[in-house]
Amino acid sequence: EAARPTATATPTPIPATLYWPVVMADPFDSAEHGWPVEETDNELGRVARRIADGAYRWEVRARQGLLILAHACMPGWSDFFVAVEGTKLDGPPEAEYGLAFREVDRDNFYSFSVRGNQFAVFRRLNGEWTALIGWTESDALLLDQGNKLSVWGQGPRFVFFINDQFVGQVEDHSFPVGDIGLLAEVPAGAQAQFAFDSFELRAPFVPWLLTPTPTLIAEATAISE
């Protein structure tokens, strides 16, 4: 059963950052880490992603409800700490951005995303969404500006932070290992722009040298509460 988040965010140390080595730190000054940078246009919508001005920038025009996932050159991870600074530059209140983790494929992964003054944690299992933490208001979120989102995952336990403040935790055994990356979701008929910066991944060990292999995923779907 999913744990309930605290009503008010409180400063909390993040143990993973103290001991685990950095696997990847990407300030998005170049495309060396293999993030997908391209433009796609089909019946689902138009998605343009590029690295420019020190950020990973996404422009989305959704013809249907559009979920976009992307990860870089990382293998699958079990225990990890991941953080990114994200900003919604333009778009409707329902448009969201965040992190995807333990991603097996586009129908099986966890997500931690924000919109306005709310955050949520979902599990997508065999294409079906389940809210592990439903949309919850948080004082930790900064409105109309960037927010740092962090997830510490160890075994079945996941701890969530916004701007280095603890906001909630859950336990779930569905996916023991998987890829880690970014996501955005835009409702049908809407346009939105997002920017990501300062992506950081830490893990207990680095098993092999990473080689960039971009992954492109764009699926028409909507995140239900």
C-alpha positions in Angstrom: 0.0 0.0 0.0 1.3 3.5 -0.9 2.4 5.7 2.0 0.7 9.1 2.4 2.9 12.1 1.9 3.5 14.6 4.7 1.1 17.5 4.7 4.0 20.0 4.7 7.4 19.5 3.2 10.3 19.4 5.7 14.0 19.6 5.1 15.4 16.1 5.0 19.0 14.8 4.3 19.3 12.6 1.3 21.6 9.8 2.3 22.3 8.5 -1.2 24.1 11.7 -2.2 26.6 11.3 0.7 28.0 7.9 -0.2 27.1 6.8 -3.7 29.4 7.8 -6.7 28.1 9.9 -9.5 27.2 7.8 -12.6 26.2 10.8 -14.7 26.1 14.5 -14.2 24.7 16.3 -17.2 24.4 20.2 -17.3 23.0 19.8 -20.9 25.9 21.8 -22.4 26.1 19.3 -25.3 24.5 16.1 -26.6 27.3 13.8 -25.5 25.1 11.7 -23.2 22.8 10.5 -25.9 19.5 12.2 -25.0 17.2 12.1 -28.0 17.3 15.4 -30.0 15.0 15.4 -32.9 11.6 16.4 -34.2 8.7 13.9 -34.7 5.3 14.8 -36.2 2.5 12.2 -36.5 -1.2 11.6 -35.7 -0.4 11.8 -32.0 1.3 15.2 -32.1 4.5 17.1 -32.7 7.4 16.8 -30.4 10.7 18.8 -30.9 13.6 18.2 -28.5 16.9 19.9 -28.6 19.8 20.9 -26.3 20.3 24.6 -26.4 21.3 27.4 -24.0 22.4 25.0 -21.3 19.1 23.1 -21.1 17.3 20.2 -22.7 14.2 21.8 -24.3 11.0 20.1 -25.3 8.3 21.7 -27.4 5.0 19.7 -27.6 1.9 20.1 -29.6 -0.5 17.3 -28.6 -3.2 16.2 -31.0 -4.1 13.4 -28.6 -3.2 13.1 -25.0 0.6 12.7 -25.3 3.1 11.2 -22.9 6.8 11.6 -23.8 9.6 9.6 -22.2 13.3 9.9 -22.8 16.4 8.5 -21.3 20.1 8.8 -22.1 23.0 6.3 -22.2 22.3 4.6 -18.9 21.7 0.9 -18.3 19.0 -0.4 -16.0 19.4 0.4 -12.3 18.0 -1.1 -9.1 19.3 1.2 -6.4 19.8 4.8 -7.4 19.5 8.5 -6.6 18.3 10.7 -9.4 17.7 14.5 -9.6 16.8 17.0 -12.3 15.8 20.6 -12.4 12.6 21.0 -14.5 10.6 24.0 -15.7 7.3 24.3 -17.5 7.9 27.3 -19.7 4.5 27.4 -21.3 1.4 25.3 -21.3 -2.0 24.6 -19.6 -2.3 23.8 -15.9 -2.8 20.1 -16.6 0.6 19.8 -18.4 3.1 18.0 -16.2 6.8 17.1 -16.2 9.0 14.9 -14.1 11.1 11.7 -13.8 10.5 8.2 -15.0 12.3 5.4 -13.2 12.6 1.6 -13.1 11.4 1.8 -16.7 11.1 -1.7 -18.3 9.3 -0.4 -21.4 6.8 2.3 -22.2 4.0 0.3 -20.5 5.9 -0.6 -17.4 7.6 2.1 -15.2 7.1 4.5 -12.2 6.7 8.3 -12.6 7.2 11.2 -10.3 5.7 14.4 -11.8 4.5 17.9 -10.9 2.0 20.4 -12.2 1.3 23.7 -10.6 1.5 23.3 -6.8 0.9 19.5 -6.9 3.0 16.4 -7.3 2.1 12.7 -7.9 3.6 9.3 -8.1 2.2 6.7 -10.5 2.9 3.1 -11.5 2.2 2.1 -15.1 1.9 -1.7 -15.1 1.0 -3.4 -18.4 -0.3 -0.1 -19.7 -2.6 0.6 -16.7 -2.0 3.6 -14.4 -2.2 3.3 -10.6 -1.7 6.3 -8.3 0.8 5.4 -5.6 0.6 9.0 -4.3 -2.4 10.8 -5.9 -2.1 14.5 -6.8 -1.1 16.3 -3.6 -0.4 19.9 -2.9 3.0 20.8 -1.6 4.5 24.0 -0.2 7.9 22.8 -1.6 6.9 23.6 -5.2 7.9 26.9 -6.7 5.2 28.3 -8.9 6.0 29.7 -12.4 9.7 28.8 -12.0 12.0 25.8 -12.0 11.8 22.9 -9.5 14.4 20.3 -8.5 12.9 16.8 -8.4 14.7 14.0 -6.8 14.0 10.3 -6.2 16.0 7.9 -3.9 15.2 4.3 -4.7 16.5 1.3 -2.8 14.9 -2.0 -3.2 11.1 -1.6 -3.1 11.3 1.7 -1.2 11.2 5.1 -3.0 11.6 8.5 -1.3 10.7 11.7 -3.1 12.0 15.2 -2.7 11.1 18.6 -4.3 13.7 21.3 -4.0 15.6 19.1 -1.5 12.6 18.8 0.8 11.0 15.5 1.6 7.4 15.2 0.3 6.6 11.5 0.4 7.6 7.8 0.2 6.1 4.6 -1.1 7.0 0.9 -1.3 6.2 -1.2 -4.4 7.7 -4.4 -5.7 6.5 -4.3 -9.3 9.8 -3.3 -11.0 13.1 -4.3 -9.4 15.2 -2.8 -12.1 14.9 -0.4 -15.1 15.9 2.7 -16.9 15.8 6.2 -15.5 14.9 9.3 -17.5 12.6 12.2 -18.0 8.9 12.6 -18.9 6.2 15.1 -19.8 2.5 14.8 -20.4 0.3 17.2 -22.4 -3.5 16.9 -22.8 -5.1 16.6 -26.2 -5.3 19.8 -28.2 -2.7 21.7 -26.0 0.8 23.0 -26.5 3.5 23.1 -23.9 7.2 23.8 -23.5 9.5 22.3 -20.9 13.2 22.7 -20.0 15.4 20.3 -18.0 18.8 21.0 -16.5 21.3 19.6 -14.1 20.5 15.9 -14.4 22.3 13.8 -11.9 22.4 10.0 -11.3 24.1 8.3 -8.4 24.3 4.5 -7.7 26.2 2.2 -5.3 28.5 1.2 -8.1 29.1 1.7 -11.9 29.2 -1.8 -13.5 30.5 -0.7 -16.9 31.5 2.2 -19.1 28.4 3.9 -20.5 27.9 4.3 -24.2 25.3 6.8 -25.5 22.2 5.1 -27.0 19.3 7.4 -27.3 15.8 6.1 -26.8 12.8 7.7 -28.4 9.3 7.1 -26.9 6.1 9.0 -27.6 2.8 7.5 -26.8 -0.8 8.9 -26.8 -2.1 8.4 -23.4 -3.4 10.4 -20.4 -2.3 10.0 -16.8 -5.5 9.3 -14.8 -5.7 10.1 -11.2 
